[in-house]
Amino acid sequence: MSKKRKYNFDTISGNKLKDYYSAKDNPLNPGDFPYTRGIHSNMYRGKLWTMRQFSGFSTPEETNERYKYLLKNGQTGLSVAYDMPTLMGYDPDHELSEGEVGVCGVNVSSLDDMETLFKDIDLEKISISQTINGPAIILFAFYVALAKKNKIDISKLRGTLQNDALKEYIAQKEWIFPPSPSVKLVVDVIEFCSKNMPLYNPVSISGYHIREAGSTAAQELAFTLNNGFVYIEECLDRGLKIDEFAHRLSFFFNSHIDFFEEIAKYRAARRIWANTLKNKYNAKNENSLKLKFHTQTAGCSLTAQQPENNIVRTAYEAMAAVLGGTNSLHTNALDETLALPSEKAAKIALRTQQVLAYETGVASVADPLGGSWYIEDMTDRIEKEAMEYFKIIESLGGTINAIEEGYFQKEIADAASIYQESIDTNDRIIVGINDFVERDEKLDIDILEISEEAQKIQEKKIKDLRKSRDSKSLNEEMEKLRNACKDNVNLVPYLISVAEKGGTVGEIVDVMKSVYGEWQESFGF
């Protein structure tokens, strides 16, 4: 008998419910391979999804206060949003950081900043997700160095590093190094975690940004799973065994506004992953076959017009994610088309998840829409479309070649163009945009404003750090790091040592660029 939460799973009217429902002639149940209906037989009866709000702004001090506020209000996991300088590997005093420090996330450039970010937060008890890609291995090293400094056994750390380099070239466009060395860095983290941090997810293979760039549901699914298969191949080439790491590969999907299509997408994703891991990669560990994923509601579906409507959109998208079997969830705030979420908007977004979990009944039964003719047909169709994309990518010589030729980028651009045309011609109605418009609308919500003081604070911190640290010891560790890049060995231990000596994100990136170089898209369409 599966373990259950202490909760009344009866309907409001008092009707008893089973863990799941199936046709008598259909042996496929939740928890059965290939996990189309979910990876657990009793799903949220055993454990609710992790409620993980993506959050970060201004300085580490201010974001630390927001984290404490969210945890106090019932959030069960933290998800770090970094600012653009950090994402692109620049220190706050770099000329390209001017005006961007702390604006779209929190600024972190050193181990000291990481320590401030998580002050008074127990890293052994709270699962930490970090949304960063280009310099992901560096921020990961800061995180590990902080745990070591606090005498925490790193094998007990739980959380996820986004660390998905390939989707940057496909959609988000926030890369630093060329594709090949970037993939190598992803594998470095996977290898390190497989040997030292068994509870930690070293990569979150991300379809979210692919969808935000304008892809269809099938493109999001196909391109994301394909990237996962690339990382598997690279890990196998490194000498890792499939069941040493596959169970810790996680995914990150978008939950868009087309309710039933999104549910079908998640079901198809689990089925494709399970079949491929079993039949192609010969995985034996059942956990390697079970696709685990985080979901975020669609930012691109939200509108600046009538922003309160975004609460409704987010609630429906969150419900689709839950009915599709997500393992953790972020719900967007109503004001995110205008600014980073205010404290009130962040609380409403969190309360949306809590109402969904405790009041609607959707968490009482695993895969409640399983068996619906509509859902099953759509699941099959999305799976078929994804399989066709895999064939095309292979015919182009693989993922790196397809990126360099602009295949993914063109497919997404074409899909985005078709979608936008449907809105422009009113074939698709967006409330407040092309129908039900309020001509004299006045914005009546509070907007979070990031003070320019954040940049001054972070600049002063980094200047003080450079004065106080042991430059000789740091330079010695930096040279070891440079040689490790040249020797093509795992960089994580070297980066931890540099972090402990006070190295900054920008300084470390410069050393790595000196070996790996940089990359520019060279195609047009």
ZICOR-V628700 format. One record per helix or strand of 3 or more residues. SS is the DSSP state (2 for helix, 1 for strand). FROM is the first residue (numbers start at 1). LEN is the number of residues. If there is no record, write none. Layout:
BEGIN
ss:from:len
SS:FROM:LEN
SS:FROM:LEN
END
This chain:
BEGIN
ss:from:len
2:43:3
1:50:6
2:60:13
1:77:6
2:84:5
2:95:3
2:111:7
1:127:5
2:136:14
2:154:3
1:159:3
2:166:7
2:179:18
1:203:4
2:208:5
2:217:22
2:242:7
1:249:7
2:259:21
2:286:4
1:292:6
2:299:3
2:309:15
1:328:3
2:343:17
2:373:23
2:399:7
2:407:18
2:453:16
2:471:17
2:492:9
2:505:12
END
